[in-house]
């Protein structure tokens, strides 16, 4: 948890005055009310806010210790109770994906590649990019298709279930090409405050996506299963076009650490609970806070309102944003906690519905570098995307979800596409080849 000396970062507070007030938003709310009723939504609201009292107390007390840490080999030996503990928290560290030396080599290779092409490589922030629009470097491809990585991805995918796939064929991992980061010390970065990926307004507006959360809408939030793929595999997080929305369902978002990174070294912050926190985020737009700020945490004094077009933290083109004032029962200032220090070769994992942020400050001495590598299941929608992504891989161009990067095939040291896939036919199939 933040220490007493920590100040809450100066991320913007979310208000209706600065929000997106599309009249169509009212229709989306009323459609949900028509399906499930005000009484069911209010019942869930009261139950979720009540449950958050003990959950947030626990997180605020334990802080970073809430986030489990496992050795790589142990992830394959977990019993049912241990797996459920990981599901309940929704995030964890898996240490030692590869030896530190191998991760150091990955970083050196990536850094050299970037330095030799710095006039061509773009990214964010534009004036001095360190979140890099690169997708096909040797480091990234090897981190995605390393045999140990793919075995881990399968194990993580198997923590979900699909009522239409008892054999869990969905757990066979696919490769989703995402960016990488080489962040220098001493440069503040405010671009990734508290947010949840995998769409924003689509969670309410897309019929399949909305149905994922039916237990929440219908007054039974305790029965909601965040690890049920049955309906979610058909949801469309990119219903509204926007560069922040992935067309692919990543069951677990992930970082593969290429360098060490500790607290206040440009690392990650997580709200380590998923089931109740996402229920709260989904219900929050239907309720207005009491006028008396002293009553803000008394859920009974919030007023049901389906006429307000404001969905707190929602812009159609962007990920779901969060802030302490807009989502007070989450107690973000106490419960958005720093992850434990990671070393080269460690990995960090969090559920696709989890609130997370990147620290504004990097007060360390060296680069903080990660490859964004997710655990991506085999679904119809994902497989179709990976087939399209294969064309970008073969040409060295940016994948569909990340338009605007350079043509990597023209870069100095470009590794090509014949030697960077590890793990034989399993790796080739994951990248989209027919084998």
C-alpha positions in Angstrom: 0.0 0.0 0.0 1.1 3.6 -0.3 3.3 4.5 2.6 2.4 7.5 4.8 5.0 9.6 2.9 3.4 8.8 -0.4 1.2 11.4 -2.0 -1.6 10.3 -4.4 -0.3 11.0 -7.9 -1.8 14.0 -9.7 -3.9 11.9 -12.1 -7.0 13.9 -13.1 -10.2 13.5 -11.0 -13.2 12.3 -13.1 -16.3 14.5 -13.1 -19.4 14.8 -15.1 -18.3 18.3 -16.2 -15.3 16.8 -18.0 -17.0 13.6 -19.1 -18.6 12.3 -22.2 -22.3 13.1 -22.0 -23.7 11.4 -25.1 -27.6 11.2 -25.0 -27.3 7.7 -26.4 -25.8 6.7 -23.0 -29.2 7.2 -21.4 -30.7 4.6 -23.7 -28.0 2.1 -22.8 -28.8 2.6 -19.1 -32.5 2.3 -19.7 -32.0 -0.9 -21.8 -30.3 -2.5 -18.8 -33.0 -1.2 -16.4 -35.7 -2.6 -18.7 -34.0 -6.0 -18.7 -33.3 -6.4 -15.0 -35.2 -3.7 -13.1 -34.3 -1.0 -10.7 -34.8 -3.2 -7.6 -32.3 -5.8 -8.8 -29.7 -3.1 -9.6 -30.2 -1.5 -6.2 -29.9 -4.9 -4.4 -26.6 -5.5 -6.1 -25.4 -2.0 -5.4 -26.0 -2.4 -1.7 -24.5 -5.8 -1.5 -21.4 -4.8 -3.5 -20.7 -1.7 -1.5 -21.1 -3.7 1.7 -18.7 -6.4 0.5 -16.2 -3.7 -0.4 -15.9 -2.5 3.2 -14.1 -5.7 4.3 -12.3 -6.2 1.1 -10.8 -2.7 1.0 -10.0 -2.9 4.7 -8.0 -6.0 4.0 -6.1 -4.6 1.0 -5.4 -1.3 2.8 -3.9 -3.3 5.7 -1.8 -5.7 3.7 -0.9 -3.5 0.8 1.6 -5.0 -1.6 1.5 -8.2 0.5 -1.9 -8.9 -1.0 -0.3 -9.8 -4.3 0.8 -13.4 -4.4 4.3 -14.4 -5.6 5.1 -17.8 -7.0 8.1 -19.5 -8.5 7.6 -20.6 -12.1 7.6 -24.3 -11.4 5.0 -23.9 -8.6 2.3 -22.6 -10.9 2.0 -26.1 -12.3 1.6 -27.7 -8.9 -1.2 -25.7 -7.4 -4.1 -27.4 -5.7 -7.7 -26.2 -6.1 -7.6 -24.0 -3.0 -4.4 -22.3 -4.1 -5.8 -21.7 -7.6 -8.9 -20.2 -6.1 -6.8 -17.9 -4.0 -5.2 -16.6 -7.2 -8.5 -16.2 -8.8 -9.9 -14.3 -5.8 -7.0 -11.8 -5.9 -6.9 -11.7 -9.7 -3.2 -10.9 -9.9 0.1 -12.3 -9.0 3.9 -12.5 -9.8 5.4 -15.6 -11.4 9.1 -15.4 -10.9 11.8 -16.9 -13.1 10.2 -17.4 -16.4 13.7 -17.4 -17.8 17.0 -17.0 -16.0 18.1 -13.4 -15.4 21.0 -13.8 -17.8 18.6 -14.6 -20.6 16.3 -11.7 -19.7 19.4 -9.4 -19.6 20.3 -10.6 -23.1 16.8 -9.9 -24.3 17.0 -6.4 -22.9 20.4 -5.7 -24.4 19.3 -6.9 -27.8 16.1 -4.8 -27.7 17.9 -1.7 -26.5 20.5 -2.0 -29.2 17.8 -2.5 -31.8 16.0 0.7 -30.6 19.2 2.8 -30.4 20.3 1.8 -33.9 16.8 2.9 -35.2 15.9 5.7 -32.9 15.1 8.1 -35.8 12.5 5.6 -37.1 10.9 4.1 -33.9 7.9 6.0 -32.7 5.9 5.6 -29.5 4.5 7.4 -26.5 5.0 10.1 -25.4 5.7 11.3 -28.9 8.5 13.8 -28.0 10.6 11.2 -26.3 9.0 7.8 -26.7 9.7 5.0 -24.3 6.5 3.0 -24.8 7.6 1.8 -28.1 5.6 1.0 -31.2 7.6 -2.1 -31.9 6.1 -5.5 -32.3 8.4 -7.9 -34.1 11.8 -7.6 -32.4 13.6 -10.8 -31.6 13.2 -10.0 -27.9 9.4 -9.7 -28.1 8.9 -12.8 -30.3 11.1 -15.0 -28.2 9.4 -13.7 -25.0 6.0 -14.6 -26.5 6.9 -18.1 -27.9 9.5 -19.3 -25.5 8.5 -22.9 -24.4 8.3 -21.9 -20.8 6.2 -18.8 -21.6 3.7 -20.8 -23.7 3.4 -23.5 -21.0 2.7 -20.8 -18.5 0.1 -19.1 -20.7 -1.7 -22.4 -21.1 -1.7 -23.0 -17.3 -3.1 -19.5 -16.7 -5.8 -19.9 -19.4 -6.8 -23.2 -17.8 -7.8 -21.2 -14.6 -10.9 -20.2 -16.7 -13.7 -22.4 -17.8 -16.1 -22.6 -20.7 -19.3 -24.5 -20.4 -19.2 -25.3 -24.1 -15.6 -26.6 -24.0 -15.2 -29.0 -21.1 -11.9 -30.2 -22.5 -10.5 -26.6 -22.3 -9.2 -26.5 -25.9 -9.5 -22.7 -25.5 -6.5 -22.8 -23.2 -4.1 -23.4 -26.1 -2.3 -20.0 -26.2 -2.2 -17.6 -29.1 0.3 -14.9 -29.6 -1.0 -11.3 -29.3 1.6 -8.8 -30.6 1.8 -5.9 -28.2 4.4 -3.2 -27.6 7.4 -2.9 -25.3 8.8 -0.3 -23.0 12.3 1.0 -22.2 11.6 3.8 -19.6 14.5 6.0 -18.5 14.7 7.2 -14.9 13.8 10.8 -13.9 11.1 11.3 -16.5 7.5 11.6 -15.1 4.8 9.9 -17.1 1.1 10.5 -16.4 -0.4 8.7 -19.3 -1.5 5.5 -17.7 -3.5 6.4 -14.6 -6.0 4.0 -13.0 -7.9 2.2 -15.7 -9.4 -1.1 -16.9 -8.7 -2.4 -20.4 -10.8 -4.6 -22.7 -13.2 -1.9 -23.7 -15.2 0.8 -21.7 -18.7 1.6 -22.8 -18.9 -1.8 -24.6 -19.3 -3.5 -21.2 -22.8 -2.0 -21.0 -23.6 -1.5 -24.7 -22.6 -4.8 -26.4 -25.3 -7.4 -25.7 -22.9 -10.3 -25.3 -20.5 -8.3 -23.2 -23.4 -7.1 -21.0 -24.6 -10.7 -20.6 -21.2 -11.6 -19.1 -22.3 -9.6 -16.0 -25.9 -10.9 -15.8 -25.6 -12.0 -12.2 -24.5 -8.4 -11.3 -27.4 -6.8 -13.1 -29.9 -9.3 -11.8 -29.2 -8.7 -8.1 -26.9 -11.7 -7.4 -23.4 -10.3 -7.5 -22.0 -13.0 -5.2 -22.9 -15.5 -7.9 -20.9 -13.7 -10.6 -18.0 -15.8 -11.9 -15.2 -13.6 -13.4 -13.5 -16.7 -14.9 -16.4 -17.9 -17.0 -15.5 -17.7 -20.7 -18.8 -19.2 -22.0 -20.3 -15.8 -23.0 -17.3 -13.6 -22.7 -15.6 -15.3 -25.7 -18.2 -13.7 -27.9 -18.1 -10.2 -26.4 -16.8 -7.3 -28.5 -14.6 -4.9 -26.4 -13.9 -2.9 -29.6 -17.6 -2.2 -30.3 -16.7 1.5 -30.4 -13.6 2.2 -32.5 -10.6 3.5 -30.5 -6.9 2.8 -30.4 -7.1 1.8 -26.7 -9.4 -1.2 -27.5 -8.1 -4.6 -28.3 -10.0 -6.8 -30.7 -8.6 -9.8 -28.8 -9.6 -11.2 -25.4 -6.6 -11.5 -23.2 -7.6 -13.5 -20.2 -4.6 -12.3 -18.3 -2.7 -9.2 -19.2 1.0 -9.4 -18.5 4.4 -7.9 -18.2 7.6 -9.8 -18.8 10.3 -7.9 -16.9 13.5 -7.3 -19.0 15.1 -5.3 -16.1 14.5 -5.0 -12.4 11.9 -2.5 -11.2 10.8 -1.7 -7.7 8.4 0.7 -6.1 8.6 4.2 -7.6 10.7 2.9 -10.4 8.1 3.2 -13.1 6.5 0.0 -12.1 2.9 -1.2 -11.9 0.1 -0.6 -9.4 -2.9 -2.9 -9.1 -6.2 -3.0 -7.2 -5.8 -6.7 -6.1 -9.5 -7.8 -6.3 -11.6 -8.3 -9.4 -15.0 -9.8 -8.7 -16.5 -7.1 -6.5 -14.5 -4.2 -7.9 -15.7 -4.7 -11.5 -19.3 -5.2 -10.2 -19.0 -1.8 -8.5 -17.6 -0.1 -11.6 -20.5 -1.5 -13.6 -23.2 -0.4 -11.2 -21.7 3.0 -10.4 -23.3 4.9 -13.4 -26.8 4.1 -12.1 -26.3 5.9 -8.8 -25.8 9.5 -7.8 -23.8 10.3 -4.7 -25.5 12.1 -1.7 -25.1 15.9 -1.4 -23.6 15.6 2.0 -20.0 14.4 1.4 -19.9 12.9 4.9 -22.4 10.3 3.6 -20.4 9.4 0.5 -19.6 5.8 1.7 -23.2 5.1 2.9 -24.6 3.2 -0.1 -28.1 3.6 1.2 -27.9 7.3 0.6 -27.0 7.1 -3.1 -29.9 7.8 -5.4 -30.9 5.6 -8.4 -30.7 7.6 -11.6 -31.0 6.2 -15.1 -31.5 9.6 -16.8 -28.0 10.8 -16.3 -25.8 10.3 -19.5 -22.6 10.2 -17.5 -20.8 6.9 -17.2 -17.9 7.8 -14.8 -14.6 7.3 -16.5 -16.0 6.3 -19.8 -15.0 7.7 -23.2 -16.0 5.5 -26.1 -12.6 5.6 -27.7 -10.6 4.9 -24.5 -10.2 2.4 -21.7 -12.3 2.6 -18.6 -10.7 5.2 -16.3 -11.1 5.4 -12.5 -10.4 8.0 -9.9 -10.9 8.2 -6.1 -13.8 10.8 -6.2 -15.7 9.1 -9.0 -15.4 5.6 -7.4 -15.2 6.3 -3.6 -16.0 2.8 -2.3 -12.9 1.4 -4.0 -10.7 3.5 -1.8 -8.1 3.8 -4.5 -5.8 6.0 -2.5 -5.3 3.1 -0.1 -6.0 0.1 -2.3 -4.2 0.7 -5.6 -1.0 -0.9 -4.4 2.5 -1.2 -5.8 3.5 -4.6 -7.1 6.5 -6.3 -5.4 9.9 -5.6 -7.0 10.4 -7.6 -10.1 13.7 -8.9 -11.5 14.7 -9.7 -15.0 12.9 -12.7 -16.2 9.9 -12.4 -13.8 6.4 -11.9 -15.0 3.3 -10.0 -13.7 -0.2 -11.1 -14.4 -3.6 -9.5 -13.8 -7.2 -10.3 -14.8 -8.6 -8.5 -17.8 -11.2 -6.7 -15.6 -8.7 -5.4 -13.1 -7.9 -1.8 -12.3 -4.3 -1.0 -12.8 -2.0 2.0 -13.4 1.7 2.8 -14.1 3.6 4.8 -11.6 4.2 8.5 -12.6 7.6 8.5 -11.1 10.7 6.5 -12.0 13.2 7.3 -9.2 15.5 4.4 -9.9 19.0 4.5 -11.5 18.5 2.5 -14.7 16.1 1.7 -17.4 12.8 0.0 -16.5 11.9 -2.3 -19.4 9.1 -4.7 -20.0 7.6 -6.7 -22.9 3.8 -6.7 -22.9 3.0 -10.4 -23.2 -0.5 -11.6 -22.3 -2.1 -15.0 -21.9 -4.4 -15.2 -24.9 -6.9 -18.1 -25.4 -8.0 -19.7 -28.6 -11.4 -18.4 -29.4 -13.1 -17.8 -32.7 -12.7 -14.1 -32.5 -9.1 -14.3 -31.3 -8.1 -16.8 -34.0 -9.5 -14.6 -36.7 -7.5 -11.7 -35.4 -4.3 -13.7 -35.2 -4.8 -14.8 -38.9 -4.9 -11.1 -39.8 -2.0 -10.3 -37.5 0.1 -12.9 -39.3 0.1 -10.8 -42.4 1.6 -7.9 -40.3 4.2 -10.3 -38.9 5.2 -11.5 -42.4 5.5 -7.9 -43.7 7.1 -6.4 -40.6 4.3 -3.8 -40.2 2.2 -2.8 -37.2 -0.7 -5.1 -36.2 -4.3 -4.0 -36.6 -4.7 -3.0 -32.9 -1.7 -0.7 -33.1 -1.7 1.3 -36.4 0.9 3.9 -37.1 4.1 2.2 -36.2 7.1 2.0 -38.6 7.8 -0.6 -41.2 10.1 -2.8 -39.1 11.4 -4.7 -42.0 13.3 -1.6 -43.0 15.0 -1.2 -39.6 18.7 -2.0 -39.1 19.0 -5.3 -37.4 15.5 -6.5 -38.2 15.5 -10.2 -37.4 13.1 -11.2 -40.1 10.3 -13.7 -39.5 12.0 -17.1 -40.0 14.1 -17.4 -36.8 12.3 -15.6 -34.1 9.6 -18.1 -33.3 10.5 -20.5 -30.6 8.7 -23.7 -29.5 8.5 -25.3 -33.0 5.1 -26.0 -34.4 3.4 -24.9 -31.2 4.9 -21.5 -31.5 4.2 -21.3 -35.3 0.5 -22.2 -34.7 0.2 -19.6 -31.9 1.4 -16.9 -34.3 -1.2 -18.0 -36.9 0.6 -20.4 -39.3 -1.3 -23.6 -40.3 0.8 -26.5 -39.2 
